[in-house]
């Protein structure tokens, strides 16, 4: 379940309310009415509110009230939130709340009628109760959040809630299964003396949803593995198409995926719960936390996680051995070893270890350091100032190829190409190379044949979902 936390402000005496909107009026202490742009609440006399807990704007309103006169000692808290939002945003909320979108679309999901409004009722992992209503003609989503016991007093407040439902002509986007898949138009592009050719590798059945920035993948021979949260999918990779073979729910949420030349799959998970799989079966628990990047041989890897020390992990005779790597005490200016304040990404090729992170010091840029396998720094890639070429936003992938290095920048929607000696050859926009509009570059991995595989998400033109797409880069 999605965790929802809001700030409770101190109680302010009196009922005089000043907001950015003149639409809100409070009719005095004897008339306990809260009237905002998108709803109205006639509050029972035994309930109170803090004026600072009311927000009233044209497209978003919220009110928090509580039973009794003392907020700190109240056993019941009742919050109403109303927001004009896209159908994409609302459906993403349903998905993260474990509400089946097909059931919602079909009208078969169970609903509770209160005041002539049909609400979906759900709970979160803090035992809060949520009542959700989407008014499609206006595009406004209403959420009623109850903390405490859902007793007669709370229901009395709910029964006095009036939603202001106005038809503004909003038209909802198609549901994902009715929408039009996004079809990119990739084209070759010059990178120095090379011609890089992107090839779109479609899924046999369109893969789409509402999540971005959470997808990971890995390629091993004719298998592609895709992970989103705690779902692991296996695809057959024919070279021109991806066919789904299996979809499994894992007992823990994954963080990253790597494969080795033996076909083993390494799944990074937090809390010391990383695992290694072969032929769909778990064969080893690594005991490592954070991101585990693995050498193609599968003999060893490097763990990293923001400001934590990096470690070298060696797999030997079914055992997992760990030892400090060269980047330690990164958050300690006195004890730090290495050039980084924190590490965001590690990728390992046959011959090099590529580390991306923020350099130590004040107002320092993020860089890629290229090390040999013994940990000796060979190159430092990336611009120093915002106006410099290859000044990074947020890298989501690094790859070494036969002719140099590639970095994928999710924030900038760009790819950077360097020669083997670290010379920047090109800075290429996703639109120019892939024919996409404004994608998020999720992940990038090198296939066994030396080509570079790229995973992206791109909002469809009809806003029905985000399209999951795979590309193959050759020529560099």
Secondary structure, 3 states (H helix, E strand, C coil): CCCCCCCCCCCCCCCCCCCCCCCCEECCCCCCEEECCCEEEECCCCEEEEEEEEEECCCEEEEEEEECCCHHHCCCEEEEEEEECCHHHHHHHHHHCCCCHHHHHHCCCCCEEECCEEEEEEECCCCCEEEEEEECCCCEEEEEEEECCCCHHHHHHHHCEEECCCCCCCCCCCCCCCCCCCCCCCCCEEECCEEEEEEEEEECCCCEECCCCCEEEEEECCEEEEEECCEEEEEEECCCEEEEEEEEECCCCCCEEEECCCCCEEEECCCCCCEEEECCEEEEECCCCCEEEECCCCCEEEEECECCCCEEEEEECCEEEEEECCCECCCCCCCCECCEEEEEEEEECCCEEEEEEEECCCCCCEEEEEEECCCCEEEEECCCCCCCCCCCCCEEEEEECCCEEEEEECCCCEEEEEECCCCEEEEEEHHHHHCCCCCEEEEEEECCCCCEEEEEEEECCCCCCEEEEEEEEECC
